[in-house]
Amino acid sequence: MVKLEGLLVKFLIWRMRHISNRNFVIILGGVIGAITGLAAVILKTSVHYLEEFLTGGFSEQLPNFLYLGFPMLGILITVLIAKYWFKERLGHGITQILYAVAKRSSIMQRTKMYSRMITSAITVGLGGSVGLEAPIVVTGSAIGSNIGNLMHLNQKKRTLLIGCGAAGAISAIFNSPVAGVIFSMEVILSDVTITMFIPLLIASVAGSLISLTLLGDEVLFSFRLTDDFVAADSPYYILLGILCGLVSVYFTRMTYRVESVITKIKNDLGRAVTGGILLGIIIFIFPPMYGEGYNTIKLLLAGRESEMLNGSLFFANINHIYFLMFFTCAILLVKPIASALTIGSGGSGGIFAPSLFIGGVSGHLFASTVNLLGTNQISTSNFTLVGMCGVMSGVLYAPLTAIFLIAEITSGYELFVPLMLVSAIAYMTSSFFEKHSLYTKHLVESGDLIQYDKDRLVLSKIELSKIIEKDLMIASPENNLSELVDLVRASKRNIFPVVNDEQQLVGVVTLDDIREIMFDHEKYEVTMVKELMHSPPAFISSHENMQSVMRKFEKSGAWNLPVIDDGKYIGFLSKSRIFNTYRKQLIRQQYE
């Protein structure tokens, strides 16, 4: 270990002499993209072959009762591994990346470089109704963060390398380098300059090349367009955009609602078993809920939607257009519940693939309905693809990523106009009802993520615990004026907290409170501190966010407020100290 550290120091010294920071970050971006691409290949193929091993022998005409047990087993194993091996909570991976960038100086746990690969492979391979994109993005981002930390790069560059990992992940898992770059810019990075853009490009290309070289077409999701875009169908695309926006709102709200219900079960194993059983029942009734769902999308695109019913106990022998539409509508409504149960009960995965799944189902259902009504005949495959773009845009709030992802999946830009139209309308419709995306909603509500407000963003980076003043001289309520004057002589401050024997703050005395009597010696022995003290206008907890603290300063009009934790006096916080720290933080960010 000592030898490795010595070699690292020598390398860093050599690097500083021969490679500029800019070029070094570009090189690291390529390395991170390649490593992430390899990780994506390993994860994708592992899940693909695990699914084939477990379900490849299932009869297409008979019900498969193992669907009832596989999901619960996968979630239970995932929870045990996460709790006792990695000692971490899983949840929504992209949300955790955003939290690390906003609140942890872009430092991510080392275990996240591989923990999500293992847990998501088990969860999804055994039927968890979620996607692999978020886990591989977490993996790539953690690789970027830890390499940046190892190379002693500052927070700004670590954040950029996190973005490189995310770009390489999306690029590799879909073979879509442009979408990988745009996803990183739209979702992970809040401020991108030209100098930051180049490493993202290199990382995305590296991830795509690794994926293209090692992954087979049967594993990657891709589709060749068979129908041309017809401009006369534009009114239908507008209606599809509105539908996708409404479906996105349903997806977001239903996901939060189901997760909030399932997480009320506090016992981890009990929650895993409960969620796993419910998920197993859903998959048993609706087999398309098993895993990521891309196989179902391929069936819809190929016009073989009747095969969705294969393996179902209740519906396998029914092949009627009206029932197929009913079944399609049912899986559209049930998919968010299945995804939320998977994640909420402790499984590992993301909502990237479920949003594409629901979008494809929505587009196909819409086109089938229009064709059935006979008013016009439109391409079900085109509307399926454009629907994927619409719901992804409305759920992730990443319209550009959605547009370029579908364009690259289809290996062309034939659908670029309807993709842009539907993506924009779906995003506007969804954001009208939900201000924040599913990834950011919880973080914004808790004050852990500040978007589009530079002042609040800088303020949020100030760590309250580091600016609490603990050097104030403390008075006892039983002290007299003479003893208080002695404190005044020894102190350089004009405020004195009054604390009892239980370390509880009972009041505050300021220099203004005793200015008129501090030289009256006749009152020294008869005037007590408890007669002079007064209550502060507000209290602060060291666990509060800075926005809440500043609101208390503004509302109270005070320049100094006491910090109290669990009823115990900790220290004081001054507005001038906050302003000074804010200024230093602003200068540091501008310098970086």
N, C-alpha and C positions, 0 to 999 in steps of 0.2 A: 504493500500500500504506500509506504514512504517512497519507494522507488518510482511508483507511478506518479505520485504527486510531484516528485522532482522532475520527471520527464515533462509533465504538464507545464510546470513553471518555465522550463527551458523552451518549450514550444511557444508559450505565450510571449516570452521575451523575443524570440526569433520573429514571431508574427508581427509584433509591434514595430520591429525594425524594417521588415520587408514588405508587409501587406497593410494597406490602408484600412481603416475601419469600414469604409464603404464597400470595398472589394471583399473584405473578410465576411461581411454579412451576406453578400451575394453568394459566396462560396458555401456558407453555412446553409443558406436557403436551399441550394441544390441538394446538399447532403440530407437535410431534413425531409425534403420532398421525396427523395429516393427511398429513405428508410421508411417513411410513412406509406409510400406506394407498396413496398414489400410487405408491410404490416397489413395493408388492405387486401393484398393478394392472399396472404395466409388466412386472414379472417373470413374472407368471402368463400374461398375454396373449402375451408374447414366446415362452415355452416352448410354449404352446398352438399358435400359428401355425407355429413351427419344426417341431413334431411333425407337424402337418398337411402342411406342405411336404415333409417327408422321407418320410413313410409314407402319406400320403393316397392315393397311387396304387398301393399294394401290393395284389396280388390276395389275396382271402380264401381261394381254393382252392389256390393254388400256394405253395411255399416261397419265402421272401424272403431271399435270400442276403446282402442288404445288412445284415441284422441282425448278421452276423458282423463287419462293419467299422465300423459307426457308433459303437458304444460305445467301442472302442479309440481312434478318432479324437477323440471328445469328451473322453476322459480325457487323451489326449496333449496336445491343445490347451490344456486346463485347466491341466495341470502346467506347460507352457511359459509361459503367461500369469502364473500364480501365482509361478513361480520368477524369471522375468526381468523382469516388469513390476511386479508388486506386491511382489515379494521377501518373500513370506510363505508359511507352511505352512498348509494348509487344515484337514483333520481334522474332528472333531465341533465344530460351531459353538457349541452351547449350553455345552459344556465350557469353551470359550475365554471365553465371557461370564462364567461362574462364576469362572474363574481371574482375570479382570480385576477383578472385584468383590472377591475375597478377597486378592489379592496385588499388584494394581497400582493401588490406590486408586480403582477404577472409571474408570480412564482407558483408552480403547480407541483403537487406531490409526485415523487419519483414513481410510486406504485402505479400511478395513472398511465404510465408509459406502456403497461401491459395488462393491468387489471381489467380494463374494459374489454379487451380482446377476449380474455378467458371467459368472463362472466356473460358477455353478449353472445358468444358462440354457444354457450350452454343454453341460455334463455331462448334465443331465436331458433337454434337447431332442434330444440325440443318443443317448438310450437309457439313460443311467445309472440304475440301479435304486434311486434314493433320492428323497427328497422336497424340496420347495422351502420348507417351513416354517422349518427351522433357518436357512437362508441369509437369509431375510427377517427373522427374529428377530434375527440378528446385525446385519443392516443397520440395523434400527430401533434396536437397543441402541447401536450405534456412533453413530448420529445423536444419540440422547439424551445419550450421554457427551460427545461433542464440542461440542454446544450448551451443555451444562452447564459445560464447561471454558471455552468462549468467554465465557460470562457470569460467570465467576469465582465459581462456586458451589462449596461445599465437598463433600467426599467423600460425605456422607450424601445430599445433594440430587442429586449426579451419579448415585448408585446408584438413586435414585427415578426419575430421567429415563431411565436404562437400562431400568427396569421399564416405564415408559410406552411406550418404543419396542417392547418385547416384547409388551405388551398390544395396542398398535395393529397389530402385525404379524399376530398370531393372529386378531384381530377382523376384519382386512381380508381375509385369505386364505381364511377360512371364512365370513365374514359372521356372526360369532358374538361379539358384544361381551361377554357375560357370561363365556364361556370365556376370552376374552382377558385379562380382569382376573384371573380365578382362576389361569390359567397363570402369569402374572407373579408372583402371590403364592406359589404352590406351588413353582415351580421357580427363579425368579430372586431374589426378595426373601425374606430369612429372617425379617424382623421388620417387620410392617406395622401402622401405627397409623391412626386415623381421618383424620388430616391427610394421610397418605400415600395413603389410599384414594381421595380425591377426584380428584387428578391422574390416577390410573390409570383411573378411570371416564371422565374427559373424553377422555383419549388413545384409549381403546378405542372410544368412541362416534365420535370423529372418524375413526378408521381404518375403521370399519364404514360410515359415511356415504359416504366416498370410494369404497370398494369397491362399495357398493350402487348408487351413481350411475353408475360407469364400467364395471363388469364385467357381462357378459351371463350368463344362467343356464347357457349351455353351457360356460362356463369354471369357474364355481363348482361345488363338489360339494354337492349338496342332494338331498333325497328326501322325498316326501310319503308318510306312512304309509297303508298300504292295509288292514292287519289290526289288530284290537283286541288289547289285552293280556288274556290269559286267566289268571286267578289259579291255575287248576288246573295250569298249566304251570310253577309255581314250582320243583318238584323238578328239572325239566330245566334251569332257569336256574341252580340251585345247582351241578349237575354241569358246566354250561358255565363257571361261574366258576372251578371247580377246573381244568378243561381250559385255560382262558385263562391261569391262573397258571403252569401247567406249560409251556405254549407260550412264555410270556414269559421263563421261565428259559432255555429252549432258545434263544430269540432272542438274549438277552444273552450267553450263554456262547459260542454259535456265532459271533456277531459278533466278540467279543474274540479267539477262537481263530483265525479266518480273518485278521483284521487283523494279529495278531502274526506269522503265517506270511508274509503278503505283504510286510510291512514289513522282513523280514529281507533283502530285496533292497535294498541300500543305494543303488544308482544310481537316481536319480529317473526317468529316461527308461526304463530297463530295467524298473523296477517298473510304470510306467504301461502299457508295451506288454504285459507279462505279464498284469497284471490285466485289461487291456482285451480281450485275446484270450480269456481264460477267461470273462469276462463275456459277450462276443459269442457264444461257444459255448452258454452257458446260455440266453441270449435266443433264439438260433436254435432250440433245442430247445423252450423254453418261452416263446413270444411274450408272455404276460402279464407277464413280468419287465421288459418295456420301459417305461422312464420311471417315473412315480409309481405307477401301478397303479390309479388311481381309475376308469378306464374298465372295468376288470375287475370292480370292486366294483359299478358300475352295472349290468353284465350280470347279476351274481348277484342283485341286488335286483330286477331286472326278470324273473327267471326264464328268462333266455336264456344259461344257463351253457354250453351246447354251443358258443356262438360264441367261447369262450376258445380253442378248438382251431384257429380260422381262421389260415391262414398258416403252420401248422406242417408241416414236411417229413414227420414221422412219423405225426401223429395227425389230420390235417385231415378225413379221410373216416370217422373212427370216431365213432359217436354212440350209445353204449350207457351206461346208467345206472351200471353197475359201473366201466366205464373212466373215466367222468367223475369219479366219486368218487376213483378211483386218481390221476387227473391232478391233481385238487384237492389231494389229500394231498401229492403230489409238489411242487407249487408252494409249498405251505405250508413244506415242509422246505428248499426251495432258496432261497426269498426272502432269508433272513438271509445266506446265502452271497453272493448277488448284491449285496446292499446293502453288505456288508463289503468285497467286492472293489472296488466303486465308490469307497468312501471311502478304504480302505487303500491303493489304488494311486495315489491323488492326485486323485480326483474331488471335486467340491464338491456337498454335499447333506447331508441329515439323515435320521434314523431315525424321525421323526414319521410320515410317510406310510407307510413300510414297516410300522410297528407297526399302523396302521389297516388296511392291506392284509391282513396276516396275521390280524388279529382278525376281519375280515369273512369271510375264507376259512375260518377255524376255526369261526365260528358257522354258516356255511352248511353246512359238512361235517358238523357235529354234528347240525343239524336234518335234513339229508338222510338221515343214518344212522338217526335215530329214526323218520322217516317210512317208510324202506325196511323196517325191522324190523316195522312195522305195529302196534306197541304203542300208538301214539297219533299223531295228526296235528297237527304244530305248524307255526307260521308260519316259513318259511325266511327271509323278509325281516326279520322282527323279530329272529330269532336272529343274522342276519348283522350287523345294526346293534348289537345288544347285545354281540356278540363283538368288534366294533371297540372298544367302550368297555372291555371286559375286558382285552384285550391291551395297549391303550394305558396303562391304569392300571398293569398289571404291569411294563411296560418302563420307562415314564417316572417311575413312582412319583408320579403326579399324578391320584389318583382323582376328585377334584372336577372338574378340568379335563375329564377323559374323560366324566363324566356330563353336564355342561352342554354340551360340544361336540356330542355326539350328539343331545341334546335340541334344541339350536338348529338343527342340520343338518336335523332332521326337522320343524322349525317347530311343535313342540308338546311336551307333557309326558305323552303317553299311555304312554310306556315308562319313565317316571321310576322306578317301583318296581323293575322288573327291572334297569334301569341301575344303580341304587344297590346292589342285591343282588350282581350279577355283579362290579361294580367293587370292592366291598369284599372279596369272596372271592378274586378274582384278585390283588388287592394283598397280602392276607395270605398267600396261597399262594406268590407270587413272593418276598416279603420273607423267608419262612421259609428259602428256599434261598439267596437273594442279599440281603445286608444293605443294599447300596447300589444305586441306579439305574445304568443304563448311562452316564448323563451324569456322575455324581459318583464312580463307583467308582475310576477312576484317580486323581482329585484327592485323594480321601480317603486312598487307600493311600500316596500320595506326601507326605501331610501338607500339601498346598496348600489344602485345604478342610476347615474344621471345622464340623460340624453339631451343633446342639442342645447345645452346651457353651460357655456364655458366657465362662468363664475361659480356656479354650483358644483361643477365638475372638479374645479381646483379645490374648492372648500371641502368637498367630500374626501379628498385625499389627505386631509389633515387628521392625524391620529390624536384624538382627544386626550388619551392617557399620557401622551408625551408632553403636553403643554399645561398640565395641572400644576399649579404652584403650591408647593408643600413647605415652603420656608417661612410662612407667616408665624409670628409669635402668638401662642395660644394663652388665653386667659381662662381662669376658673370663675364660675358665677359667685363663688364665696370670697374671691379676692376683693380687697378694698381699693379705693382710688389711689392710695400711695403705691401699692404694688402694680397697679395698672400704669401709673406714670413711670415707674421703673422700666416696664416693658416698652413704653414709648421712647424712652431715652436710648434703649438698646436696639430698637428696630428702625429700619429705613422705610417702613411701610406705614400707611395711615389707616389700616384696617386690622382689627383684632378679633378673630373668631373666639367665641366663648363655648368651651367644651366641658361637659361634666365627667365624672369618674368612669362612666360607661362609654366614653369616646363618642357621645352623642352631641351634636351641635344644638345648643339651646338658644343661641342668639349671636349678635354681632355688635361690636362697638367700633365706631370710627373716630378719627381725630376730631371731626366736627362735633361729635356728641359731648366731648369733654373740654373743648377749647376754652370755654368761659370759666370753668371751675378748676382746671388742672393746676393753676398756681395759687389756689385758695387752700392754704395748709390746714385751715380749721376743718375742712371737709375731708381730708385725707383718710382719717380713721373711721368716720361715720358713714361715708358714702360707699356703697357696695356696687360691684360690677353688675350684679343682677338687676339693680335699679337703673343702670345706664344703658343696658343692652336693648336691642330691638330685633325683631325678626327680619330676615332677608326677604326681599320681594319674590324670590323664586329659588328653586333648588335644581341642581343638575345631577344626572347620573353619569358615571364614566362610561356607561354602555350606550348612551344616546348617540345618534348621528348628529353631524354638525348643523344640518338644516334645523333640527329641533332645538339645538342649543341657541342658534342665532335668533330663532323666533322668540325664545324666552328673554334674550337680551333686549330685543326690540320691544316686546310687550311690556317688560318691567321698567325699561329706561335705565337699568343699572349698568355700571361698568365692571363690576365684580360680582360673581355669584358663587356660592359654596357648592362643592361636589360632595354628594352623599350617596353611599352605597350600602344597602341593607341596614339603613338607619345609622351608620357610622360615618363620622366626619373623615373625609379624605384630603381635602385641600380646597383651594379657590381657583377659579378660572376668570381671567380678565379679558375684556374685549380688546384691549390694546395688544395683548399677547397673541390673540387670534389673528388680528390684522397684520401684525409683524410676521407671523408664520405664514399667513396667506401670501404676503408679498414675496417671501423667500421661495415658496412653492411655485409661484407664478414665474419668477425669474429662472428657477431650475427647469421648469417645463419648456420655457422659451429657449433656454440654452441647449437642452437636449434635442 
